[in-house]
Amino acid sequence: MTPRSLQRVIPSLAVADGAGVKLRRSLGASQGLRHDPFLLLDEFFSDDPNDYLAGFPAHPHRGFETVTYMLDGHMQHQDHLGNTGDLGPGDVQWMTAAGGIIHSEMPQQTNGRLRGFQLWINLPAAEKMQPPAYRDLPARDLPMVGLLGGGEARVIAGVLTQGEQTTAGPIQGHSTAPLYLDLHLPAGSVFEASISAGHNAFVYVYDGDANVGAEQTPLPLRAACLLSDGDQVRVGAGDHGARLLLLAAKPLHEPVVQYGPFVMNTREQIEQAISDYQNGTLAQPG
């Protein structure tokens, strides 16, 4: 087994997006801060409704997938295909924008805490112009499994492998073979699992404190912590326990040209996406 170690830290920055929603952005904070095929990771987290009420009114996407994972609060998704999804605590929305989709994500609360994540995953060139797809994944359909070293994990995508024990999440069969785990580790516990060699991986600690690798390197809070290659990951929780995301996927090794909500392989494809959006053909069904 080759354990992974901390390779690079991308701190999250305070930004505003949508109609003024305040959030923290690590991956995607600038054009070069990606981890193929991961394009962006946002954490939205506030008890102040003024930070989130404006939401994300209707906007387009093309060329990638968006994954919204709610921890607290209530967000509603609507898109031009007629899909509506009501996301509550523990729910996930997996949207493959592909050739084009126009959607909105609006808070369905006027007070209290709204907290969650949005992840963008690139699509290979051969799939960028396929028809869009959408899946609502309620919390009850996401396996929660006890960890051998203590604590538990919610398995959203891929397969969690601990020794001889495997747990599969509902998202399978994608070209990038994503792994998406939400780990809840009690103080002093150690999480160890197999992970595909050659896949890019990172962790994001959103509560508590933790370390990674045989060296037990401390992990900063609310930052994308990129890991070296290897076939095993080890995360230890500190004195306060830890809650963190572990994400991994197969890199595409393709050119990335991004203009706002469009992610393609060439400038010409970006210009076509802008033209299609302006003339109303970006998100035609089928």
Summary of the structure (lengths in Angstrom):
residues: 286
radius of gyration: 18.3
end to end distance: 45.6
largest distance: 56.7
contacts: 981
relative contact order: 0.20
helix: 7%
strand: 54%
